[in-house]
């Protein structure tokens, strides 16, 4: 299944001078634009398997967060969820100045949408008709133990934090990982049962393209993320919350916490799936987004 052709887009430059890679598919005059926001260590290719399954009449905007993919590294002090929310607000003002908006965020992308609702409530209240939270969390990720019990889990969490601290001051432009090691790590940490090899390879390649110091900075920001209260701004917005029951990074209880704050949201839990739902359950994610778009069109 092939994706619709992307319209060539110039980079979007934020107010602090950071160029962001942007790609758009679908008609420019569409009434609604679906904006897909990827997660930590990934880039816009997170959605490659979802995009071909969406209606071709839909306008879809994808971009690489600062410090990821083909976007520029995060400047010192800007590897924060707040900054990502401000980047998204600026991007929407520039590239989606008119029409209705539906937002979908995977992992840190979902956190970015929560921060957008918190920091830019007027934008969200006036233009956003739907939100999809895919394998993400509204807080307490500092307690994640990578699915390991007891002492082993606590030790894994401490190692992760130390690595993040080291990466913040890392001066090279590429992570010191071989592709085989990146694939093995991705297979172990972010996928569920029987992952597709090509999907694992794509996730690993995206990781290897991310800027190391940015990766470290954003991991620290994720551990501080707490936007449960901010979800109140989205209670009247059409929403869907998706989770894999074998997700080690954002276990299902985090999705349940989001759904509890959004009484009208659909909550879908995928048996056997891990953190990378856009790869592992691409058809289902696309179907949920299409349903969300239809619901948003009726209620927006």
ABEGO torsion letter per residue (X at the ends): XBBBBBBBBBBBBBAAGBBBBBBBBEBAABABBBBBBBBBGBBAAAAAAAAAABBAABBBBBBBBBGBEABBBBBBGABBAAAAAAAAAAAAAAABABEBBBBBBBEAAAAAAAAAAAABAAAAAAABABBBBBGBBAEGAAABAGGBBEAAAAAAAAAAAAAAAAAAABABABBBBBAAAAAAAAAAAABBBGBBAAAAAAAAAAAAABBAAAAAAAAAAAAABBAAAAAAAAAABBBBBBBBAABAABBAAAAAAAAAABAABBBBBBBGBBABAAAAAAAAAAAAAAAAAAAAAAAX
